[in-house]
Amino acid sequence: MSEATHAVIFDMDGVLIDSEPAWKKAEYEVFTALGVAVTSELSATTAAMTTTEVTRFWYDRMPWKGKSLYDVEHEVIDSVGRFITEKGKPMSGITEVLEIFSKNNFRIGLATNSPYRLIPLVLEKSGIKAYFDAVSSSEHETMGKPHPAVYLSTARKLGIPPPNCIVFEDSAHGVIAGKNAGMKTVAIPSPAQYDLDTFNEADLKLKTLSDFSEEHLRVLLEY
């Protein structure tokens, strides 16, 4: 097989695995137990943050005593990890999309704002670990998405220049991160967010991951 000249990089939560509800449940339970008034409106603003950023967000609004920010952050991560292990389900269509890129000799990576230790849980639970050549977490960057650092780090690991990378994202911050990294972006927003203007910045916008096809790939490569 010839040397790969292109790569695809996937976000994790909401793209590879349906874990977004687990994050919201863990956020509500952990911070409410500390006396924080977690509202759905404020919780919506934390969706694209790193776990460290989420913990700081709630602490700044209603500081608690008795537990460090580090310990609280890891309570959230532990809760999500249990959900992934016990109930996690891969997003519909992910294996078929991975096959499209694999047979077209793409290097395949993962770039997430989630903590690094959740990555192997997701890949194992989804049965897709063998497809991935490199994985990265914003935990190891100075800034999370929408900063492009985690995407640029993943491209370096894959050995592919950013303009030759395609990003799959379900969040507005993720799309911005991919675009700021100089990569082509495929947006798969939730139905509630599908019409947000930010997603129109993507090179391709789909309603579901299962909608992606060989024809879409051909068009993206012609840009």
HELIX and SHEET records of a PDB file:
HELIX    1   1 GLU A   20  ALA A   33  1                                  14    
HELIX    2   2 SER A   40  ALA A   44  1                                   5    
HELIX    3   3 THR A   51  ARG A   61  1                                  11    
HELIX    4   4 LEU A   69  LYS A   87  1                                  19    
HELIX    5   5 ILE A   94  LYS A  103  1                                  10    
HELIX    6   6 TYR A  116  LEU A  118  5                                   3    
HELIX    7   7 ILE A  119  SER A  126  1                                   8    
HELIX    8   8 LYS A  129  TYR A  131  5                                   3    
HELIX    9   9 SER A  138  HIS A  140  5                                   3    
HELIX   10  10 ALA A  149  LEU A  158  1                                  10    
HELIX   11  11 PRO A  162  ASN A  164  5                                   3    
HELIX   12  12 ALA A  172  ASN A  180  1                                   9    
HELIX   13  13 PRO A  191  GLN A  193  5                                   3    
HELIX   14  14 ASP A  197  GLU A  201  5                                   5    
HELIX   15  15 LEU A  209  ASP A  211  5                                   3    
HELIX   16  16 GLU A  214  GLU A  222  1                                   9    
SHEET    1   A 6 ALA A 134  SER A 137  0                                        
SHEET    2   A 6 ARG A 107  THR A 112  1                                        
SHEET    3   A 6 ALA A   7  PHE A  10  1                                        
SHEET    4   A 6 CYS A 165  GLU A 169  1                                        
SHEET    5   A 6 LYS A 184  ALA A 187  1                                        
SHEET    6   A 6 LEU A 204  LYS A 205  1                                        
END                                                                             
